[in-house]
């Protein structure tokens, strides 16, 4: 992804080449989806931890439920990101 960023910032032709690579390459799409998936999971887990820092869901049962909800929300958002990337 750093290569694509560098290529896209060089010139208009480099930007067009990077855009074409991301539209046609299976590996580039897979890498992009993987990075977006990691970002989405990290985002929702961070929100869960912020809620726990405020004093909510600190007990074992509510913590488990919050973890399950986080996984479900992250999973759904990752699937939607997959539809967007592919």
C-alpha positions as CSV (number, residue, x, y, z in Angstrom):
1,X,0.0,0.0,0.0
2,X,2.9,2.3,0.6
3,X,4.1,1.6,-3.0
4,X,0.6,2.6,-4.3
5,X,0.6,5.8,-2.2
6,X,4.1,6.7,-3.4
7,X,3.1,6.0,-7.0
8,X,-0.1,8.0,-6.8
9,X,1.7,11.1,-5.4
10,X,4.4,11.2,-8.1
11,X,2.3,12.4,-11.0
12,X,-1.1,12.2,-12.7
13,X,0.2,9.2,-14.7
14,X,1.3,7.5,-11.5
15,X,-2.1,8.2,-9.9
16,X,-3.8,6.6,-12.8
17,X,-1.5,3.6,-12.7
18,X,-2.2,3.2,-8.9
19,X,-5.9,3.5,-9.4
20,X,-5.8,0.9,-12.2
21,X,-3.7,-1.5,-10.1
22,X,-6.2,-1.2,-7.2
23,X,-9.2,-1.8,-9.5
24,X,-7.8,-4.8,-11.4
25,X,-5.4,-6.6,-9.1
26,X,-6.9,-9.4,-6.9
27,X,-3.9,-9.2,-4.5
28,X,-4.2,-5.4,-4.1
29,X,-7.9,-5.7,-3.3
30,X,-7.2,-8.4,-0.8
31,X,-4.6,-6.3,0.9
32,X,-6.9,-3.3,1.0
33,X,-9.7,-5.4,2.4
34,X,-7.4,-6.8,5.1
35,X,-6.2,-3.3,6.1
36,X,-9.7,-1.9,6.2
37,X,-10.8,-5.0,8.2
38,X,-8.1,-4.5,10.8
39,X,-8.9,-0.8,11.1
40,X,-12.7,-1.5,11.6
41,X,-12.1,-4.1,14.2
42,X,-9.6,-1.9,16.1
43,X,-12.1,1.0,15.9
44,X,-15.0,-1.0,17.4
45,X,-12.8,-2.6,20.0
46,X,-11.5,0.8,21.0
47,X,-15.0,2.1,21.5
48,X,-15.8,-0.9,23.7
49,X,-12.7,-0.1,25.8
50,X,-13.7,3.6,26.1
51,X,-17.1,2.5,27.3
52,X,-15.5,0.2,29.8
53,X,-13.2,3.0,31.0
54,X,-16.3,5.0,31.8
55,X,-17.4,2.3,34.2
56,X,-19.9,0.4,32.1
57,X,-19.7,-3.4,31.3
58,X,-16.9,-4.0,33.8
59,X,-18.5,-7.2,35.3
60,X,-17.6,-10.5,33.8
61,X,-21.0,-11.2,32.2
62,X,-21.5,-7.8,30.8
63,X,-17.9,-7.8,29.6
64,X,-18.4,-11.0,27.8
65,X,-21.6,-9.6,26.2
66,X,-19.8,-6.4,25.2
67,X,-17.0,-8.5,23.6
68,X,-19.6,-10.6,21.6
69,X,-21.4,-7.5,20.5
70,X,-18.1,-6.0,19.4
71,X,-17.2,-9.1,17.4
72,X,-20.7,-9.1,15.7
73,X,-20.6,-5.4,14.8
74,X,-17.0,-5.7,13.5
75,X,-17.9,-8.8,11.5
76,X,-20.8,-7.2,9.9
77,X,-18.8,-4.0,9.1
78,X,-16.0,-6.1,7.7
79,X,-18.4,-8.0,5.4
80,X,-19.8,-4.6,4.2
81,X,-16.3,-3.4,3.6
82,X,-15.7,-6.5,1.5
83,X,-18.7,-5.7,-0.6
84,X,-17.4,-2.1,-1.0
85,X,-13.8,-3.2,-1.9
86,X,-14.8,-6.0,-4.3
